[in-house]
Amino acid sequence: MKEFEHDPLAVEQEEWKKRQWMERWKKLLTISSPILILVLWEFLSRTGLVDARFFPPPTEIIGTFFAMSASGELFQHIGISLFRIFAGFLLGVIPAIIIGLFMGLYSPIRHFLSPLIMALMPIPTLALLPIILILFGVGEVSKVVTIAGSVFFPVVINTVAGVINIDRIYLDVATNYGADRKSFFFKIALPGALPVMLEGIQMGQAIALLTIVAAEMMGANSGIGYLIWTSYKAFLLQEMFVGLVLISFFGYLFSLLLRGLQSKLLPWR
Amino acid sequence: MKISMDALTKVFYKKGQSVTALDGIDVGIEDGEFVCLLGPSGCGKTTLLRILAGLEKPSTGSFSIQESGRDRPLQSMVFQERGVIPWLTVKENVAFGLKMRHVPKAVVQERTAFYLEKVGLDKFAHLYPKELSGGMKQRVSIARAFANDPEILLMDEPFAALDEQNKFILQEELLSIWEETKKTVLFITHSIDEALLLSDRILLMSSQPGRVTEEISIDLPRPRTMEMVRADPKMTEHFVRIRNHLDREVEGSRT
């Protein structure tokens, strides 16, 4: 037995140090997995163990990225894709929240609308692209509508679920203290449903990215999806990988932004 | 009479089955009186309170709450501690009723500050309820009801979820605020000690059908403490009497 083990404070300090070390180890693990994959990829590609024509080494992809940036064309593609995502996202999320709150608060509206939503939800918006193109033309509006359509469903469903799951006692409190319709909406339903609603928005954000790439592959002549598709058809695989990495980067970035927004909007959680 | 209930009856009906929760409740409560409703669980006391609170409609019968003519809400309820709204701060919770009634901002500010100070939460005004203990949450609930300055106060087992220590402290705090305002209070509890400490009058209820079967006046002088309740032989007598009543009710519902 060592001397210090009889001192309770010393024992606890040892324990605390161990916990701190575990925390650092976990953080290291989180960073290490993507780095490990990239290093492995680089190695396999450079040594010819995988075909470098199909899987160019990451360092070369980075090189291609800078070469493409220099021309400025890349940023045009990124810009137009981001515009479509943001516009479509807003056009989908805002009506979804409003309709969702009404459906959650007023059960007749819920019963009336939910079969429509349940029936429309399983149809991929992309499958509706031909109809959307007929209705809105080949311009920007059709892409924005496509995004909006796919973002709408997860948000509306989560908003309804969020309102329905608000503890009844808060509704009783509001009734007892004489809340009018407007207060019910803004002081009870909206903040009460917000946590579940934000989960839906997080899902919607992921779906928006999936949709934009596919939509741009099918019917556009600009954007990241278009870039990926034309690079593939011209067998410019390094350019294609730049597009893929960009999508992955923006997906991760949006997730982080929404997480940040979540803790800002929900200080009471 | 501040509150008069006239043959209030509530039947719950579902698919051919019915339960008479309340059966012809005729009760009058004087202005400034503190009345406890005491009965076994399932005797309809919560239903009665919810009817008075406007959260439930009686099947038949009626009730009225006398208005004093000023711009006041008829009633406010002190909910159990779960009733504190988690996305509002302590201050916003206390101001909730006043804001719902669109009382001028300055008045809201002043009354909220007054009752926050009364329940000792002024330092915690900007915290969210998640950061409060059970006892502190219940103080928020009490302050919210008093700040609203209603004609009558309804309390639904507000201290049921608290530990003994906090329960005693809060009961005495409630009494001291009540003695300043002299509000008419209808208080639900299943604790005999609580009823003896707080009430001017105790209404004993029977279960299914829920009726008021007995009433006991508690003439212990105020301000009261739990020690006084314990020391008074008459209170002991009341305790035993109520205890026997509850035992009979629980027995009765078993057979």
Boltz contact constraints between the chains, C-beta under 6 A:
constraints:
  - contact:
      token1: [A, 169]
      token2: [B, 82]
      max_distance: 6.0
  - contact:
      token1: [A, 169]
      token2: [B, 83]
      max_distance: 6.0
  - contact:
      token1: [A, 170]
      token2: [B, 85]
      max_distance: 6.0
  - contact:
      token1: [A, 172]
      token2: [B, 55]
      max_distance: 6.0
  - contact:
      token1: [A, 173]
      token2: [B, 83]
      max_distance: 6.0
  - contact:
      token1: [A, 176]
      token2: [B, 53]
      max_distance: 6.0
  - contact:
      token1: [A, 176]
      token2: [B, 77]
      max_distance: 6.0
  - contact:
      token1: [A, 177]
      token2: [B, 96]
      max_distance: 6.0
  - contact:
      token1: [A, 177]
      token2: [B, 97]
      max_distance: 6.0
  - contact:
      token1: [A, 177]
      token2: [B, 100]
      max_distance: 6.0
  - contact:
      token1: [A, 178]
      token2: [B, 100]
      max_distance: 6.0
  - contact:
      token1: [A, 178]
      token2: [B, 101]
      max_distance: 6.0
  - contact:
      token1: [A, 179]
      token2: [B, 100]
      max_distance: 6.0
  - contact:
      token1: [A, 183]
      token2: [B, 100]
      max_distance: 6.0
  - contact:
      token1: [A, 191]
      token2: [B, 87]
      max_distance: 6.0
  - contact:
      token1: [A, 268]
      token2: [B, 86]
      max_distance: 6.0
  - contact:
      token1: [A, 268]
      token2: [B, 87]
      max_distance: 6.0
  - contact:
      token1: [A, 268]
      token2: [B, 128]
      max_distance: 6.0
